[in-house]
Amino acid sequence: MRHALRICAVALCLISTSCAQGVSDEHGNSTLRALKAAVSEGRYMYGHQDDLCYGHFWTHPEDILNDRIEGSDVFSVCGDYPAVVGFDLGGIELGKEENLDGVNFDYMRRAAMEHIARGGIVTFSWHARNPWTGGDAWDNSSDKAVASIIAGGGKEKEFELWLERLSAFLGSIRNPDGTQAEVIFRPWHEHMGGWFWWGIDTCSADEYIALWKKTYAYINELKGLTEIIWAYSPNSDVDKDEYMVRYPGDDIVDLLGIDHYQYSDFDTYINRLKTCLGYMSELGEEHEKNIVISETGYEGIKDAKWWTSLNEGIKDYPIGYVLTWRNAWDQQGHFYGPYPGADCEEDFRSFYSLDNTLFLKDIK
């Protein structure tokens, strides 16, 4: 009865005009209302990066030729897909066939559309190359990158070509009936750290906000991709004021996220996350936004009870979803989700069975 009860609860909220209204009346209503419905029930959705593209020691390029895309570490462990699947668009700006992790963009499009057709939610991040140096997203060697692509910077035309390619891909994600699909787009993330070229050490607050606004204006206004849901997600080593200091504005942000990883002991990780979720809950109310854990995880998951411990730490906060990072197929220790044979496999099944976690069968 677990799944049936949840399906009914979410579906009723989606069709009810008395349900808590989505943040934007112009776009993303179904997705935003579904997230809010989950929160209203004291539940949250589980998401996994690149879940349909590859997994721990496997990849399936042959699925490009198949009618369906079915591979998934999460499904292999619990018999269900994540409610949310994340993909990254790094490389689309250069017109490449594959993203920075080797995922073919045609395959990514198919995987995203299939997940949406099954009733799931899709989110995209964008680790764009450095437009000034030609380096990768982590090339923070110059403070001219952001300045070069906003007004008068000299690289505007090149950046607009990047946005054209990005928009073409996002616009190609369609519902089964051919209409534009709702997807979450999370650009210029973790900007309060110094590791990306759009970070706090390489651009001013005004430049960062101008970058966000230019990206939004091109995609939403010029290209008319109004079904896109825009997510703002700083890194977690900030306080409430710092979280908002480069906020581009309520009119162009739909979701408030946080990127937070475990690097040492679990208590340090979860206490910091709870601090962030505490002030994000306040900000969500103040700005009428849903809040999410847009990236998290523990590389290698060296704790057999990590999943149920995570739930204990976050269950009392009004988060719409929590997304753990990818399971690399070519790096033995680089995994953030479950897989068959992992030490955390049984605990993940316990996590799946909890009343407050939502997977694809729960929301479709």
C-alpha positions in Angstrom: 0.0 0.0 0.0 3.0 2.3 0.4 3.2 3.3 -3.2 -0.5 3.6 -3.9 -1.1 5.9 -0.9 1.7 8.2 -2.1 0.6 8.2 -5.7 -2.9 9.3 -4.7 -1.6 12.0 -2.3 0.6 13.6 -4.9 -1.9 13.3 -7.7 -4.6 14.9 -5.7 -2.4 17.8 -4.9 -1.4 18.3 -8.5 -5.0 18.7 -9.7 -6.3 20.6 -6.7 -6.5 24.4 -6.9 -6.4 24.5 -3.1 -3.0 22.9 -3.0 -0.1 25.2 -2.1 0.6 27.2 -5.3 3.8 26.7 -7.2 6.4 29.4 -7.0 6.0 30.6 -10.6 2.6 30.9 -12.4 4.5 30.9 -15.7 6.4 27.6 -15.7 7.2 24.5 -13.8 3.8 24.3 -12.1 3.5 20.5 -12.0 7.1 19.9 -10.8 7.0 22.6 -8.2 3.6 21.5 -6.9 4.8 17.9 -6.7 7.8 19.0 -4.6 5.6 21.0 -2.4 3.1 18.1 -2.1 5.9 15.8 -0.9 7.0 18.4 1.7 3.4 18.9 2.9 3.3 15.1 3.6 6.6 15.1 5.4 8.3 13.3 2.6 11.1 14.0 0.1 12.1 12.6 -3.3 15.4 10.7 -3.8 17.6 11.6 -6.8 20.8 10.2 -8.3 23.2 11.8 -10.8 23.5 10.1 -14.2 21.6 7.1 -12.9 20.4 6.0 -16.3 23.7 6.6 -18.1 26.1 4.3 -16.4 26.8 2.8 -13.0 29.4 1.1 -10.8 31.6 -0.7 -13.4 29.1 -0.8 -16.1 27.9 1.3 -19.0 25.5 0.5 -21.7 26.2 2.3 -25.0 24.2 -0.5 -26.7 21.1 1.1 -25.2 21.4 3.9 -27.7 20.0 1.3 -30.2 17.4 -0.2 -27.9 13.8 0.9 -27.5 14.1 1.4 -23.8 16.7 2.7 -21.4 16.6 0.5 -18.3 20.1 0.3 -16.7 20.2 1.8 -13.2 22.3 0.9 -10.1 19.4 2.2 -7.9 16.9 -0.1 -9.7 19.2 -3.0 -9.4 19.3 -2.6 -5.6 15.7 -1.8 -4.8 13.6 -2.5 -7.9 12.7 1.1 -8.4 14.2 4.2 -10.2 15.0 7.4 -8.4 12.2 10.0 -8.5 14.8 12.6 -9.7 17.7 12.0 -12.1 20.4 14.5 -12.7 22.5 15.1 -15.8 25.4 17.5 -16.6 25.6 19.6 -19.8 29.4 20.4 -19.6 30.6 20.2 -23.2 27.4 21.2 -24.9 28.7 24.7 -25.2 31.5 23.5 -27.5 29.2 21.5 -29.7 30.6 18.2 -28.5 28.9 14.9 -28.9 29.6 13.8 -25.3 29.6 15.7 -22.0 32.6 16.0 -19.7 31.9 12.5 -18.2 31.6 10.8 -21.6 27.8 10.7 -21.8 26.6 11.0 -25.4 24.2 14.0 -25.6 21.7 12.1 -27.8 21.7 9.3 -25.3 21.2 11.9 -22.5 18.3 13.4 -24.3 16.6 10.0 -24.6 17.3 9.1 -21.0 15.9 12.4 -19.8 12.8 12.1 -21.9 12.2 8.5 -20.9 12.5 9.3 -17.2 10.0 12.2 -17.7 7.6 9.9 -19.6 7.8 7.4 -16.7 6.7 10.2 -14.4 10.1 11.3 -13.0 11.8 14.7 -12.6 15.0 15.7 -14.4 17.6 18.2 -13.3 20.5 19.6 -15.3 23.8 21.2 -14.1 26.3 22.8 -16.4 30.1 22.6 -15.8 30.8 25.0 -18.7 34.4 25.5 -20.0 36.2 28.7 -19.1 35.4 31.2 -21.9 38.5 33.3 -21.2 41.3 30.7 -20.9 39.8 27.7 -22.7 40.3 25.6 -19.6 37.7 23.5 -17.8 35.1 24.6 -15.3 37.7 24.3 -12.5 40.1 26.7 -14.2 40.0 29.6 -11.8 43.4 31.1 -13.0 41.9 34.4 -14.2 39.4 36.9 -12.9 38.4 37.9 -16.4 36.2 34.9 -17.3 32.9 36.2 -16.1 33.7 39.8 -17.0 34.5 38.7 -20.5 31.0 37.4 -21.3 28.8 40.1 -19.8 28.3 43.6 -21.3 31.4 45.0 -23.0 33.7 42.0 -22.0 34.7 41.0 -25.5 33.5 37.4 -25.3 29.8 38.0 -25.5 29.3 36.6 -29.0 31.1 33.4 -28.1 29.0 33.0 -24.9 25.8 33.7 -26.8 26.8 30.8 -29.1 27.2 28.7 -26.0 23.8 29.7 -24.8 22.3 28.9 -28.3 23.7 25.4 -28.1 22.5 25.0 -24.5 19.0 26.3 -25.3 18.7 24.0 -28.4 19.4 21.0 -26.2 17.1 22.0 -23.3 14.4 22.9 -25.8 14.7 19.4 -27.4 13.6 17.7 -24.1 10.0 16.9 -24.8 7.0 15.3 -23.2 5.4 12.2 -25.0 2.9 14.5 -26.6 5.6 16.7 -28.1 5.2 19.7 -25.7 8.1 21.3 -24.0 9.0 19.3 -20.8 9.5 20.8 -17.4 13.1 20.4 -16.3 15.2 21.9 -13.5 18.2 23.9 -14.6 20.9 24.6 -12.0 23.5 26.9 -13.5 26.6 28.6 -11.9 26.4 26.4 -8.8 28.7 26.4 -5.7 29.6 30.0 -6.5 30.5 31.0 -3.0 33.6 28.7 -3.2 36.7 29.5 -5.3 37.0 26.3 -7.4 35.0 27.4 -10.4 35.7 30.3 -12.8 32.4 31.8 -11.7 33.3 31.6 -8.0 33.7 34.2 -5.3 37.5 34.7 -5.9 37.2 35.4 -9.7 34.1 37.6 -10.1 32.3 40.3 -8.1 28.8 39.9 -6.8 27.5 42.3 -9.5 29.3 40.3 -12.2 27.9 37.0 -10.9 24.3 38.3 -10.8 24.8 39.7 -14.3 25.9 36.3 -15.5 22.8 34.6 -14.0 20.5 37.3 -15.5 22.1 37.0 -18.9 21.7 33.3 -18.9 18.1 33.5 -17.8 17.2 36.2 -20.3 18.6 34.3 -23.2 17.0 30.9 -22.4 13.7 32.0 -20.9 13.0 35.2 -22.7 14.8 35.1 -26.1 14.3 31.4 -26.7 11.0 31.1 -24.9 11.9 28.1 -22.8 9.4 29.0 -20.1 8.9 25.5 -18.7 12.4 25.5 -17.3 12.6 25.6 -13.5 15.6 27.6 -12.2 17.6 26.4 -9.2 20.1 28.4 -7.2 22.6 26.3 -5.3 25.6 27.7 -3.4 28.1 25.5 -1.6 27.4 24.8 2.1 30.2 26.6 3.9 28.2 29.8 4.1 25.8 31.3 6.6 22.3 32.7 5.9 23.5 36.1 4.8 26.3 34.7 2.6 23.9 32.3 1.0 21.9 35.3 -0.4 24.6 37.8 -1.1 24.8 36.8 -4.8 21.1 35.9 -5.1 19.9 36.9 -8.6 16.3 37.6 -7.5 13.0 36.0 -6.8 11.7 36.7 -10.3 14.2 34.3 -11.9 14.8 31.7 -9.2 12.3 28.9 -8.5 14.2 26.5 -6.1 16.7 27.1 -3.4 19.3 24.4 -3.2 22.5 23.5 -1.3 25.5 21.4 -2.4 27.1 19.7 0.6 29.3 16.6 0.8 30.8 14.5 3.6 34.6 14.7 3.7 35.3 13.5 7.2 33.1 12.1 10.0 29.4 11.8 9.6 28.5 14.0 12.6 30.5 17.0 11.1 28.7 16.4 7.8 25.2 16.1 9.1 25.5 18.9 11.6 26.6 21.3 9.0 23.9 20.2 6.6 21.3 20.7 9.4 22.5 24.2 10.0 22.1 25.0 6.3 18.7 23.4 6.1 17.7 25.4 9.1 18.3 28.8 7.6 17.2 27.6 4.1 13.8 26.6 5.7 13.5 30.2 6.8 14.6 31.6 3.4 12.1 29.3 1.7 9.3 30.7 3.7 10.5 34.3 3.3 10.9 34.0 -0.5 8.1 31.5 -1.1 10.5 28.9 -2.6 10.8 25.2 -2.4 14.2 24.0 -0.9 16.2 21.0 -2.0 19.5 19.3 -1.3 20.8 19.7 -4.9 24.0 17.7 -4.4 25.3 15.6 -1.6 27.0 12.3 -0.9 29.9 10.5 0.6 32.4 9.2 -1.9 32.9 5.5 -1.6 30.2 5.3 1.2 32.4 3.9 3.9 29.5 3.6 6.3 27.2 0.7 5.9 24.3 2.6 7.6 24.9 5.9 5.8 21.5 6.0 4.1 19.3 5.6 7.2 21.6 7.9 9.1 21.1 10.5 6.4 17.4 10.2 6.7 17.5 10.7 10.4 19.4 13.9 9.9 17.2 15.5 7.2 13.7 14.1 7.7 12.4 17.0 9.8 13.3 19.7 7.2 11.0 20.7 4.3 13.1 19.5 1.4 11.6 18.6 -1.9 14.4 16.2 -2.9 17.9 15.1 -2.1 20.2 14.2 -4.9 23.4 12.1 -4.4 26.2 12.3 -7.0 27.1 9.8 -9.6 28.5 6.2 -9.6 31.4 6.4 -12.0 31.8 3.3 -14.2 35.6 3.7 -14.6 36.7 4.7 -11.1 36.5 2.0 -8.4 36.0 4.3 -5.4 34.0 7.1 -7.1 30.4 6.3 -6.2 27.8 8.1 -4.2 24.8 5.9 -4.7 24.1 2.2 -4.0 25.0 -0.7 -6.3 24.6 -4.5 -6.1 27.3 -5.8 -3.7 28.0 -2.5 -2.0 28.4 -2.5 1.8 25.5 0.0 2.0 23.2 -2.1 -0.2 20.9 -3.5 2.5 20.8 -0.1 4.3 19.7 1.5 1.0 16.8 -0.9 0.8 15.9 0.1 4.3 16.1 3.7 3.2 13.9 2.9 0.2 11.3 1.3 2.4 10.9 4.3 4.7 7.5 6.0 4.7 9.0 9.4 4.0 11.3 8.6 1.0 9.8 8.9 -2.5 11.0 7.0 -5.6 9.6 6.9 -9.1 6.8 4.4 -8.3 5.7 6.8 -5.6 5.2 9.9 -7.8 4.4 8.6 -11.3 
